[in-house]
Amino acid sequence: GRCFDFGGESMKPEIDIDQLERLAEELRKRVLESRDFLERAEKIKKGAVQRQRSILQALCNLQAEARFGLLNPTSPEPPIAHSSETEEGELVPKSKIGEKAKSNSKKTVKKSTKSSRKGKFGDGHVPKIRHIDAMELKSVPKYMRGRITLQKLNEAIDELHAAAVVKYKLLAKSYHKLRDSEHRKVAEYRKMENEETKGKQFVCDTDLCFSKCLRRDGTGRAVVLILRNLNRIKRARGKASRYILCTHHAPS
């Protein structure tokens, strides 16, 4: 600070201690307020990221369902008329009614054979895997179970089934009806097949990229381990992760 020389002696102005204490207290308050603000901002950021992930997953599921025709309900076939009168009220001989019934039955047989020939995996139906109950979860060792909840395990089962439905709906489509991107996807699916997965339905890590419960982290690995222990899925041998669905647990 500035010094004043009076007869060879330097004198400094007195410092106001009370004013400094007030300034320090004001600074403390500002620091605490900024810390609270940062904590609230971090919480808001985490919530926004979680909402964004859930929205992206829902969007991808809707796109996949719309692409593979899951949203189009199958139209029921019209029932076969058994009356002996036509729409105009004319009587029809019983012999002709029998011939019409036979022709209708032949048509239905042809439709069923065509649907069975359609694609490599029939109609793409994937049986549901039975959910885990509380007694089964208790039978899992504590070191393996950890903090994994029953709800998380059943959500993982639903995600496995949804991924398999998307995959096998695509594989069931006729080859000439596939788009270029779908051709590439089908080729990727067939590359993942081996002798162990032959005739079985399975999914890979790439099919579960939008899964919440089966991520490639510690919790996701623990969920997979429990599902294997309870015989809901089996892991096929190989470098890539292939999860064979144990659909014999599905309810009738």
N, C-alpha and C positions, 0 to 999 in steps of 0.2 A: 504494500500500500504506500501511499505518499507519506513522506516523513517531513517534519518541520524542524528546522535547526534554530534553536533559541540559545545563543551563547555557547555554541559547541555541543549541546545536548540534543540528541534526536528523540522525538516523541511520536508515537503511533496513536492513531485514534482508537478509542475504546470499542470493543466488539460487543454487540448486543446479544447476549446469550439467549435471552427469551425468544428473540426473533429467529435465531438459528434453530432452537428447539421446535418452534412452530413450523418452520420450513421442513425439518426432518420428519415431523409427524404428518405433514401434508404429503411428503414423498412416500411414506409408508402406506398411507391410504391409497395413493395412486397405484402403487405396486400391487397391493392386495386386489384392487378393483380390476387391474389388467390381468392378474392371475385368474380370477374368477371368470373373466370374459373369455380367456383362452380355453379354460376347461369347458365352458358351455359351448364354445365354437367347436371343440374337438368332439363333444358328444353329438352335436348336430351333424358334423361331418360323417361320423360313423353311422348314424341313422340313415343319412342320405345314401351312403354307399350300399348299405343293406337293402334299402328300398330299390335302388337301381339294379342290384343283382336279381332281386325277386321279379322285377318288371321285365328284365331281359330274359330270364328263364321262362316266364309266362309267355312272352312274345315268341321265343323260339319254339316252345311247345305248340302254340297255335299255328305257327307257320308249318311245322312238321305235320300236324294233323290235317291242315288244309291241303298240303302238298300230297299226302299219301291217301287222302280220301276218307279219313276217319270221321270227319264231320258230316259226311253224306250218309244218312241212314238207309239201310237196304229196304227197298220197297217190297212189301209182301205180294206174293202171287195171288191173282184172283181165284176164288174158290170155283171148283168145277160144279156146274149146275146139274142137279139130278132130276129135275122136273121133266115131265114128258111134254111140256108146252114150250113153244118158242115165244120170242118177244111179241110176235104179232098175234099170239093166241092160237096158232095152228097146232094140231096134235102131231106128234112125231112117233113113228113106230119104235118099239123097244129095241129092235135090232140095231137101228141107227143110233140110238142112245148108247148102246154098248160099244159100237164102233167109235163114236166120239170119245167115250171114256178111254178106250184103248189108245186112240191117237194122242189124247192129252197125257196119258201115262208115258207114252213113248217120248213126247216132248220133254216131260220132266226128267226122264232118264237121260236124254241127250244133254239137257242143261246141267245135270249133276256131273256127267262125265266131262263136259267142257270145263266146269268149275274145278274138278279134281285135276285136270291137266293144266290148269292155269298156273303158271309160275312153277318154281321148284318146291315151294313150301305150302302148296294148297291155297287156302284162303287167308293165310297169315294169322290164324288164330293162335293166341298165346294163353294157355291156362294160367289162372292166378295162383300165386304162391300163398299158402295159408299163413296168416299172421301169427306172431309169437304171443303167447299168453304169459301171465305173471309166473305161473309155476315153472314154465320152461326157462324163463329168465333167471329164476332162483337156482336152477340146476347148473348154471354157468359159474365157474369158479370166480371168486371175487377179484383176483388179480387180473383176470381177463375182462371182467365186466366193467370194473372201474366206475366211472360216473355215467356210463351210457344208459339212457332211459329206454323204457319199453316203447314209448312213442317214437323215439328216434329210429329204433330198429324197424318198426312197422312202416315208418315213412321211407326208410331205405328199401324195404321190400316193394313198396308201391313205385318207387323210382326205377328199380330194376325192371318191373313189369312194364312200365310206360316206355322205357327205352327199348325193350324187346318188341313191344307192339309196333313202334315206329320202324324198327329194323325189318321185321318179318312181313309187315304190310308192303314194304318196298320190294322185298324179295319175292313176294307173291304176284307182283304185277307181271304182265306179259312183256317179253323182251322188246318187242317192236313198239310198245307204248311208253318206254322209258325215254326221258330226256337225256341230254349229254351228261349233265351233272349227276343224274341218277345212275347212268351207266358206270361212271367212275366210282360212285358209292357202292354199287353192287360188286364191282371188281375188288374193292377194298374188303368188303365183307367176305368174299370167297377166298381171298388170300389168308384170312385169319382162320379158316377152317383146317382141321387136321383129323387124324384118325380118332383121336379122343373125343372130338366134338361131333363126329359123324352121326347124323340122325338125331341130334340134340339141339335144343335152343340155348343160345348163350349170348352174352354181351361182353364188350371190351371197355377199356378205360375211355376210349374215344367216344363211345356211345353215352358215357356218363359224364361228359364234360360240363354239363350244367346242373349236375346233381349237388344238392346241399349236404346230404348225409354221407356220401361216398366220395369225398374229395381225397386227393393224394396227400393227406396229412396224418398225424397220429390218430386223431379221432376216426377218420375214414378207415384206416387200417384196422383199428379196434372193432369197428362195426363189421367189416368183412370177416374178421376172425371169429366173431360171435355167430354170424350167419353160417359160416362153415361148420362151426362146432355144433349148431342146432340143425345141420343138414338141410338148410334152405338153398344153399348154393355149393358148388364144387369148383375148385380152381384147376383148370387144365394146365398141363405141363407146357413149358415154353417160355421164351423171353417176354413176350407180350402177355398182359393180364387178360385171361379169358375166364369169365364166370358162368359156369353151366347152371341153368335154372333147374332146381329140383321140383318139378311141377307135380310129382306124385303126392306132394303134401297138399295139393289144392283141394278145396272142398268139392264134393260131388254136387 
